[in-house]
Amino acid sequence: FKQKTAYEICACLVGSEMCIRDRVSTQSTGHRIDKPNNMPLNEYQVIGRHVPTDADPLPKLLRMRLFAPNEVVAKSRFWFFVKQQRNVKKATGQIVSCNRILEEKPTKLKNFGIWLRYTSRSGIHNMYKEFRDTSRCGAVRALYNEMAGRHRARWSTIQIIRVDEIATKDIRRANMKQFTVPNVRFPQAHVVTKRSRKYSRTFVPQRPSTCL
């Protein structure tokens, strides 16, 4: 009989690369994995407060904007942050409203600056990153993908402090400035040649080559 432990340590990782697998478990494989990078992400505005008491019949409302895949996770993250900042927990609090925030102009390309804090294997770090996307949720999703690839940061260890749309003149990162050059051009890697109707065929013996 082997006693089950609270954390499962991967046997293939040794030394500085050893990590603790405190992730969400799946029923299909039985392994513990983190939330996928391509998860659906929405922005929610959650408003809550402490339960009214005789000493405080009208408690202050606490409002927070969060990025989560659904309302259940958004409310859970709300109580996680409120417990740290205002010492109000779920047992003595209540949710007033939870609304999803939609993008005002989802077809316009914008620049976003994101302030975040994440926990690594060595400590807690503050960071600022910039992304170009058509929506705030798209920029945050790109942030999660980059943090997972470059810093091995999991979704549960990243805390987004602020997400703002920034002007082109306020961009700091060099990889973002290269896309703001007027008349920017990109190489055309693949071209599909269009044959005339006279020589077009439904079936051909080999695949067409689109690389130049």
N, C-alpha and C positions, 0 to 999 in steps of 0.2 A: 504494500500500500504506500503510495507516494502522496504526500501532503501537497495540496495545491497552494501556490503562493499568490500574493496579490499582483506581482509583476512578473512578467516572463522575459528573461534575458536571452537574446539570440546567441546560439553557440558559435556561430561563424564569425562574430565580431569580437575582436580582442583589443586590449590596450586602450588607446584613446578613442577608438571607434566603437567601443562597447556602449550601447544605449539601452534604455529601459522602454519596453513596448507597452506604454499606457495608452492604447488607442482603442478605437471602436471595433468590436468584434463582429464578424459576419457569420451567418448561419450556414452558408454553403461550404466554406473551407475550414472554419473553426479557428483561423488565425486572427490576430488583432492588427487591424490596419487603420490608417488615418482616413479622413474624408478625402475623396478624390479631388484632383485639381480641376476637373471639368464639372464640378457639382453646380446645380442651379443656384444662383446667388441673387437675392433681392435686398432692397433697402427698406427698413421698417422704422417707423417712429413709435416708440413705446412710451406711454405716460403712466406712471404709477405713483403711489403715495403710501404713507403709513396708515394703518387702520385708525379711524377716528376714535379718540378716547375722551374721557371726561376732562382730563388735563389739557388736551389739545383736540378740540372738536373739529377744527379746520386745518388739517396738516397741509404742508406745502406739497405742490405737485412736482414730481421729478420727471423731466423729459430727456430722452436719449434717442439718438439715431444710430441704428445698428445695421450691419450687413450679415444676413443669415439666409440659409436655404428655405426656411419656412417660419411661421409664426411661433411654433413651439420652441425652436432654437433661439429665436429673437428674445422671447420672454425669459428664457433661461439665462442668456447672456446679460440681460438687463438686471436680473437679481444678482448675478455674479459681480457686476461693477458697482451696483448700488450698495451691496453689502460692504465692499471695500471703502467706498467714499463717504457714505452717509450712515452706515451701520443700521441699515434697514433690511431685514431678511424677508423671505417669502412668507414665512409663517405669520409674521406680524404686519404684512403689507398687502396691497391689492393693486391689480392692474386696472387702470381707468380706461385706457384705449390702446389699441395696437393697429396701426394703419400702415399699409404699404405705400411707399413713395415712388412714383413713376417719373421717368426722365421727361423734362419739358420739351427738349428738342433731340429726339433719339437718332436723327439722321445727320446731325451736325458734328463734325470732328472737333474735339476740344482737347486742351491740355489740362492735366490734373496733377496737383501736388499732394502727396500723401505723407502724413506724419504718423509714425507707428512706434511701438515698443514690442520687442519679442524676447523670449527666453531661450538662450542657447545652452549648450552643455557647460559653458564656462561662466555664464552670468546673464544679466539683463542689459539689453542694449537699446538705445534710442536711434532712430533712423529716419531719413527723409528721402523719398523717391518720387520720380516723375514718370508719367505715362501719358500716351496719346490714345484716346478712345472716344467713342460716340456717347458713352454713358458712364456714370459713376460706378455702377455695378461692374461694367466691363473693365474699368481701370483697377478696381479692387480685385477682380478675378485674375488679372494679369499680375498683380502684386503677389497674390498667393502662389502663383506658378513660379515667379522669379525667386521668391523667398525659399520655396521648397527646393529649387534647383541649385541656387548659389550658396544658401546658408543652411540648408537641411532643416529649415524651420517648419514645424507642423502647424496645421490650421489652428489647433487649440492653444498654441503658445504665442500667437500673434494678436496683439491688441491694437486696433486702429484708433488713433487719437483724433485725427482730423483729415478731412478730404475736401479740398478746395479746387475750384477751377481757376487757373492762372493764365495771365496774358502771355503773349509770345515774348515780350520784352523782359519778362520776369523769369524766364527759364534759366536754370543754372547748369543742368547736366549737358555734357557734350553730345551724348547719344540722342538727346532730344533736339538740340539746336540744329543738327544736320537735316532734320525734316522740315524746319521752318524757313529754309532758304527759298527765296522767290524762284519760280519756274524750276522747282526740283524735278529731276528726271530719274527714272529707274530703268535698268536694263531689261530687255524683253527676252526671257530665257526660252520660251516655247511659243511657236507660231503654228497654227493649224491652217494649212493652205486650202483654199476653197477652189475646187475645180468647177469648170463651166458645166452647165447642164448637159452639154453634148457628150462629155467624157466621164460623167459621174456614174458610179456603179454602186449597187446595193451591197454586194459582197466582193471582197478583194482577198487575194491569197496571202498577203502579209500585212502586218500592222503599219500604219503610217508613222513616219518619223517627224516629230515636232521639234527636235533639238536643232539649233543652228550652230 
